[in-house]
Amino acid sequence: MTTFVDRVELHVAAGNGGHGCASVHREKFKPLGGPDGGNGGEGGSVTLVVDANVTTLLEYHHSPKRKAGNGKPGAGGNRTGATGEDIVLPVPDGTVVLDKKGNVLADLVGHGTTFIAAAGGRGGLGNAALASARRKAPGFALLGEPGEARDIVMELKSVADVALVGYPSAGKSSLIAVLSAARPKIADYPFTTLVPNLGVVTAGETVYTVADVPGLIPGASQGKGLGLEFLRHVERCSVLVHVLDSATLEPGRDPLTDLEAIETELSQYGGLEDRPRIVALNKVDVPDGQDIADLTRASLEERGYRVFEVSAASRKGLRELSYAMAGIVAEARAAKPVQESTRIVLRPTAVDDAGFTVTEEDGAYRVRGTKPERWVRQTDFSNDEAVGYLADRLARLGVEDQLWKAGAHEGDTVIIGPDENAVVFDWEPTMAAGAEMLGRRGEDHRFETPRPAVDRRRDKLKGRDAAEAEYLAFEALSSSRPAELGEDEDE
């Protein structure tokens, strides 16, 4: 049974925003008391949080799909819908979040570090929020936006100061067991260590962590053995310790050959060239081991390595090795730049940035931009007044002007949004969108006096001059006629 997982693919989906409500306040003797539709609730988000108590990604290996709650729709009486429930996913320290293409989205280091993997959709505005001095009684509301959904890859890179690398059965697990309180599995067969082990070591005033990385063999960087799976766990270390077996009985192996083979794999993996190296000649408690260590020590020192002869069984040389590692770790920590407090960087929008683009694609004109695409998602196309409101917003943003400049003509195909969720229509710039119930944009003929009523009032004023009669008829009606509806200010 799998007990350690350091790489998973996870599908995260945030909650959808709730729809706004189109409602009219009604009470006794006041059947039309104005709009009172509430806004929809925000959709829940999926958030990753570093938890010091979590050491593996096993939970997400078994449950690779996570979805947050949807926001509730608004209601009459200016009642806002409930917010969708957020999902908080605890991850180990050192988790790297990538997209499906391998681009790094976040590097989560430090307890409590958070990353919003999928943001919840915004709730739609109710007709009470859409009302204005010129649009007093909107008969529509905006739809809630869909939540973000995507596939991410999470990789765990152990946050350790020292990495012990070497061939299988070189004694790495034994060293970490005597240097720290860790109790890894130890046996005399290859690939005993199947997961990275972490131990905390104290040397003087320096406390640091040591990672026992599973055994590397030639070809590990190309996927042979276990090395490719766990080489990522040495990326964050400050120092590499080559644990070389001085008492191996395998033909064709000796400390120098093992060192060259491991260095070849590390160089092919890449990114570790600047890490300082230490060599630990292990198992010198065995007679042949001490002889081989004596023969190879000078060659290793000529190559620039600091060499320590150690024995996990007799604890020989462990104090010197631990203090040497502590010294390098302390130097690396001191060399790191001091983290400054978080600063907010303001990047104003360019004065000539319209917020959208219009391009010609295969005879059609595609409109791209955050606002136009969001407005399309929020529009209920079954409501003519809502469609007219969308047309007004696009016109105020300057979309029609840009279509003219791009060479578009009446009847040309216009596409708003990405291919998978686009709105396609024939452009009619001189007509108000939602045409059947709207006259000029922003006007609703339900508030206008029908022509026959004017004619009837004029007929009652017989005997007067015709021009005077028409003037009095319109003057009498104007006192009870509501103000004309117009365009709202953009949100």
BELTAPE-V987360 format. One line per field, one symbol per residue. ss: DSSP state (~ for helix, > for strand, _ for the rest). burial: b if it has 16 or more other ideal C-beta (glycine too) atoms within 10 Angstrom, else e. Layout:
ss->???
burial->???
This chain:
ss->______>>>>>>>__________>__>__>____>__________>>>>>_______~~~~~__>>>_______>___>_______>>>>>___>>>>>____>>>>>_____>>>>>________~~~~__________________>>>>>>>>_____>>>>______~~~~~~~~_________________>>>>>>>__>>>>>>>_______~~~____~~~~~~~~____>>>>>>>_________~~~~~~~~~~~~~~~______>>>>>>>____~~~~~~~~~~~~~~~~___>>>>________~~~~~~~~~~~~~~~~~~_____________________>>>>>__>>>>>_~~~~~~~~~_____~~~~~~~~~~~~~~_~~~~~~~_______>>>>__~~~_>>>>___________>_____>~~~___~~~~~~~~~~_____~~~~~~~~~~~~~_____________
burial->eeeebbebebebbbbbbbbbbbbbbeeeeeeeeebbbbbbbbbbbbbbebbeebbbbbebbeeeebbbbbbbbbbbebbbbbbbebbebebbbbbbbbeeeeeebbebeeeebebebbbbbbbbbbbbbbbeeebebbbbbbbbbbbbeeebbbbbbbbbbbbbbbbbbbbbbbbbbbbbebebeeeeeeebbbbbbbbebebeebebbbbbbbbbbbebbeeebbbbbbbbbbbbbbbbbbbbbbbbeeeeeebeebbebbeebbeebeebeebbbbbbbbbbbbeebbebbeebbeebeeeebebbbbbbeeebbbeebbebbbebbbebeeeeeeeeeeeeeeeeeeeeeeebebeeeeeebbbebebbbebbbbbbeebbbbbbbbbbbbbebebbebbeeeebeeebebbbbeeeeebeeebebeebbbeeebeebbbbeeeeeeeeeeeebbeebeeeeeeebbeebeeeeeeeeeeebebbeee
